Amino acid sequence: MSRFAFFDLDGTLADRQSALSDALTRLCRSRALAPDAERWLRIELADRATVNDFARLRDAFNLEASATDLWQEYVDLMSAAVTCRPDVLEGLARLRAATWTIGVITNGAGDIQRAKLAGTGLADLVDGVAASGDLEIRKPDRRLFELGATRCGVTLGDGGWMVGDNPTGDIGGGRQAGLRTIWLRGRPWPDELAAPHHVVDDVTDAITILLTETE
């Protein structure tokens, strides 16, 4: 039986929040945006961002730049700012060396999520990526997990794992897809949600569990 694990990206493998702050600071400086426009962006993009957000920004503040140009600059700035810790990259490399198949299942537009994977070096360590923008569906929808499995060359029935920080999207979605789950604690846990198989404080702890877990 093949061994595979899916990982969430933002807040699990990569630090989106610090990258977001840096990218928005640089974008607002580059485009000479007013303070109220910067405040609007920081609120609207706190959880996720799409090109439509920049269309709304353009309309709200009468900007001359196109939404497409603003979005592309944001994507470039995010991919340059986002980071993945060296010990996480090393852990994923150890998983691959142990013949694990590694996938990323992430909510977000496909272009920016793949740019982040490339910018952090994660792209070289994963076998497949499924972003919600690929199908216009979001975790916990099982179809996103099925797409991830297909792109990794595995099937959900093989009995893999899902690792993430979002209780509903990552852990609830992983369970619905028939996967075992490892939750990175931090967000409040919904009372109605079934418990994860493991709870950890850091993604490197999750990788250690995978490396030592036996079928």
Number of C-alpha atoms within 10 A of each C-alpha: 9 12 17 26 23 29 22 23 26 21 15 20 25 20 16 23 14 13 19 22 15 16 22 19 15 16 20 16 12 10 13 11 14 11 10 10 15 18 11 14 17 15 9 15 14 13 12 13 17 17 17 12 17 23 17 13 19 17 12 11 13 9 15 9 12 12 19 13 12 19 20 15 17 23 22 16 21 26 23 17 19 23 20 19 12 11 11 19 18 13 18 22 18 16 21 16 10 11 12 20 23 24 28 29 27 27 24 24 18 19 14 21 25 21 18 28 23 15 18 21 14 21 17 11 18 21 19 19 28 28 27 22 18 16 13 12 15 20 23 21 17 18 17 26 32 17 21 25 28 15 16 21 14 19 17 19 11 14 17 24 24 28 30 27 26 23 24 17 18 29 29 21 23 28 21 14 22 17 24 18 25 28 26 24 16 13 10 8 14 10 7 6 11 13 17 19 13 13 16 16 12 16 23 19 16 21 19 14 14 17 14 8 8 6 6
